[in-house]
Every structure is written in structure tokens, then in C-alpha cells.
Amino acid sequence: MGYCKSNYMATTRSYLSYARFNESRLLEMLKNTPVQTEVILGSADTVLPANWAERIRSLHAPVQVRIIGNANHFFDGAQEFDLADEVESILKSFRPK
């Protein structure tokens, strides 16, 4: 089975798990998350809806949205380093309870 615009191959079970995560389900899960959640998006992502960051922010959930400029859906090219820096920054910000 192919998913993510047929760029990747997967088993039937993996594909069905992926397919269940439609926009509504994902937004509902983010809205109800009991933990701090960080979402990193690329400003040049043409796979996700154009207003995805705004939709996540409108949930008023414990979700932080970060945008990496000029990054596409896969954060390839020079943006992979920006992604790594952003993830490192997020991990450093977590404080044990």
C-alpha cells in the first residue's frame, strides 16, 4: 500500500493506521492532549492544508506550533539542520517534574 501521496510503501496494517488520522481526528487529539505538545511545520509545506498552523493554534490546547522557514513537508535540504536545531531547542526546554 502506498501513502503520503504514494511516496512510501507500507503494509496494509500500517497504511490503515495512517489513514485513520484524518484532519478532524488529529485536531481532536491535539485539542485533548494532556501533555505539552510541540508541532513543527515547514512554511513551504504543500502537503498539509495552507491554514494548518492557524487551525492548530485555534484549539487553545497545550500545543506550541513552530514554523521553519522555507522547509517543505520532509524538511530536506538545508532545512534538515534547522529542524534538528528546533528539536534540540524543544528537548532542552523540557523540565523534569
C-alpha positions as CSV (number, residue, x, y, z in Angstrom):
1,M,0.0,0.0,0.0
2,G,1.3,3.5,-0.8
3,Y,0.7,6.5,1.4
4,C,1.8,10.1,1.7
5,K,1.0,10.8,-1.9
6,S,2.3,7.4,-2.9
7,N,5.9,8.3,-1.9
8,Y,6.2,5.5,0.6
9,M,5.2,1.8,0.7
10,A,3.7,0.2,3.8
11,T,2.0,-2.9,4.9
12,T,-1.8,-2.9,4.9
13,R,-1.9,-2.6,8.7
14,S,0.4,0.4,8.7
15,Y,-1.5,2.1,6.0
16,L,-4.8,1.7,7.8
17,S,-3.3,3.1,10.9
18,Y,-2.1,6.1,8.9
19,A,-5.4,6.5,7.1
20,R,-7.4,6.8,10.3
21,F,-5.5,10.0,11.2
22,N,-7.6,12.4,9.1
23,E,-7.6,16.2,9.9
24,S,-10.5,16.1,12.3
25,R,-9.1,13.2,14.3
26,L,-5.7,14.7,14.6
27,L,-7.1,18.1,15.6
28,E,-9.3,16.4,18.2
29,M,-6.3,14.5,19.6
30,L,-4.3,17.7,19.8
31,K,-7.1,19.6,21.5
32,N,-7.4,16.9,24.2
33,T,-3.7,16.2,24.8
34,P,-2.8,16.1,28.5
35,V,0.8,16.9,27.9
36,Q,2.9,19.7,26.4
37,T,3.0,19.1,22.6
38,E,5.2,20.7,20.1
39,V,4.3,20.8,16.4
40,I,7.0,21.8,13.8
41,L,5.8,22.7,10.4
42,G,7.6,24.0,7.3
43,S,6.5,27.2,5.7
44,A,6.8,25.7,2.2
45,D,4.8,22.5,3.0
46,T,2.4,21.9,0.2
47,V,1.2,18.6,1.6
48,L,-0.7,19.9,4.6
49,P,-3.6,22.4,4.3
50,A,-2.4,26.0,3.9
51,N,-4.1,27.1,7.2
52,W,-2.9,24.1,9.2
53,A,-0.9,26.1,11.8
54,E,-3.8,28.5,12.4
55,R,-6.2,25.6,12.9
56,I,-3.9,24.0,15.5
57,R,-3.4,27.4,17.3
58,S,-7.1,28.0,17.4
59,L,-7.6,24.8,19.5
60,H,-6.4,26.7,22.6
61,A,-4.7,23.5,23.7
62,P,-1.3,23.0,25.3
63,V,0.2,22.8,21.8
64,Q,3.1,25.0,20.6
65,V,3.4,25.5,16.8
66,R,6.8,26.3,15.4
67,I,7.4,27.2,11.8
68,I,10.7,26.6,9.9
69,G,11.1,29.0,7.0
70,N,11.4,27.5,3.5
71,A,11.0,24.0,4.8
72,N,8.9,21.6,2.9
73,H,6.9,18.6,4.2
74,F,10.1,16.5,4.5
75,F,12.4,19.2,5.8
76,D,15.1,18.1,3.3
77,G,18.0,20.1,2.1
78,A,19.4,22.9,4.3
79,Q,16.2,22.8,6.4
80,E,17.1,19.5,7.9
81,F,19.6,21.3,10.0
82,D,17.1,23.9,11.1
83,L,14.7,21.0,12.0
84,A,17.5,19.4,14.1
85,D,18.2,22.7,15.9
86,E,14.5,23.2,16.6
87,V,14.1,19.7,18.0
88,E,17.2,20.2,20.2
89,S,15.8,23.5,21.5
90,I,12.5,21.8,22.3
91,L,14.2,19.0,24.1
92,K,16.3,21.4,26.2
93,S,13.2,23.3,27.2
94,F,11.6,20.2,28.9
95,R,12.0,20.2,32.6
96,P,11.6,17.0,34.7
97,K,8.8,17.1,37.2
